[in-house]
Amino acid sequence: MSRKIITTTAAPAAIGTYSQAVQVGDTVYMSGQIGLDPATMTMVEGIDAQIVRVFENLKAVAEAAGASLNDAVKLNIYLTDLANFAKVNEAMARYFSQPFPARAAVGVKELPRGALVEADAVLVLG
């Protein structure tokens, strides 16, 4: 099977040696998104704004793949403070519908560019 690279200017450009997403068959593997504003490539301030920006960035990449966040089957969340997990749940209720994707939430020491939260996802199209 061939790989199709998914890219959009509606989400932050890759800041390393990776693609925003890669599609293989009906599966889209989305790279981690942090709270970077795609227009300025600067981090939005505060955990609440970063959570929203992360989901908006993921949504933009999903849409570039011809999908939506409701096509997500797996979601990984990385938080520098697990006390913010409830805020992630609140945001997820606005971006995802039931049945919700499988999910992992991991506490980490730090994230790129001083981000407080990062998320990646796997989508299945169709």
C-alpha positions in Angstrom: 0.0 0.0 0.0 1.1 3.5 -0.7 1.3 6.3 1.8 -0.4 9.6 1.3 0.9 12.6 3.2 -1.8 14.9 4.6 -1.0 18.5 5.1 -2.9 21.7 5.8 -2.1 25.4 6.5 -5.0 25.4 9.0 -2.8 23.5 11.5 0.8 24.3 12.5 3.4 23.3 10.0 5.6 20.4 11.1 8.5 21.6 13.2 10.7 18.6 12.7 11.2 15.5 10.5 7.5 14.4 10.4 4.3 14.9 8.5 1.1 16.3 10.0 -0.6 13.0 9.1 0.0 10.0 6.9 -2.8 8.0 5.3 -2.4 4.3 4.5 -5.5 2.7 3.0 -8.5 3.9 5.1 -6.3 4.7 8.2 -5.0 8.1 9.0 -2.2 8.4 11.5 -2.1 12.0 12.9 1.0 13.4 14.5 0.9 15.0 17.9 -0.5 18.6 18.0 0.4 21.1 20.7 -1.2 24.5 21.3 0.6 26.3 18.5 -1.5 28.9 16.6 -1.1 27.9 12.9 -1.0 31.5 11.7 1.7 32.7 14.0 3.4 29.4 15.0 3.4 30.7 18.6 2.0 28.9 21.6 -1.4 30.1 22.9 -1.3 31.0 26.6 -2.8 28.9 29.4 -4.0 25.3 29.7 -7.6 26.1 28.6 -6.5 27.9 25.4 -4.0 25.2 24.7 -6.5 22.4 25.0 -8.9 24.1 22.6 -6.0 24.9 20.1 -4.8 21.2 20.2 -8.3 20.0 19.3 -8.7 22.7 16.7 -5.4 21.7 15.1 -6.3 18.0 15.1 -9.7 18.9 13.6 -8.0 20.8 10.8 -5.7 17.9 10.0 -8.7 15.5 10.1 -10.6 17.7 7.7 -7.6 17.9 5.3 -7.8 14.1 5.2 -11.5 14.3 4.3 -12.6 13.2 7.7 -13.7 14.6 11.1 -12.7 13.9 14.7 -15.6 11.5 14.9 -13.6 9.2 12.7 -11.0 8.9 15.5 -10.6 5.4 16.8 -7.7 6.1 19.1 -6.6 9.3 20.9 -3.5 9.8 23.0 -3.3 12.8 25.4 -0.1 13.9 27.0 -0.3 16.4 30.0 2.5 18.0 32.0 0.0 18.1 34.9 -2.6 15.4 35.2 -4.7 17.7 37.3 -5.8 19.2 34.0 -7.3 15.9 32.8 -10.9 17.0 33.7 -10.5 20.0 31.4 -9.5 17.7 28.6 -12.6 15.6 29.2 -14.8 18.8 29.1 -13.2 19.8 25.8 -13.5 16.3 24.3 -17.3 16.5 24.9 -17.4 19.5 22.5 -15.2 17.9 19.8 -16.2 14.2 19.8 -19.5 12.4 19.7 -20.4 9.0 21.1 -19.1 6.4 20.6 -15.9 8.0 21.8 -12.5 6.8 20.6 -10.3 4.7 22.7 -8.0 6.9 24.7 -4.8 7.0 26.8 -3.8 9.9 29.0 -0.2 10.1 30.1 1.5 12.5 32.5 4.8 13.7 31.1 7.6 15.8 32.5 7.7 18.3 29.5 6.5 18.7 26.0 7.9 20.6 22.9 8.0 24.4 23.1 6.9 24.4 26.7 3.4 23.1 25.8 1.1 21.9 28.6 -0.8 19.4 26.5 -0.3 17.4 23.3 -2.6 15.0 21.5 -2.4 12.6 18.6 -5.0 10.4 16.9 -5.7 7.6 14.6 -8.6 7.9 12.2 -10.4 5.3 10.2 -12.2 6.6 7.1 -15.4 5.3 5.7 
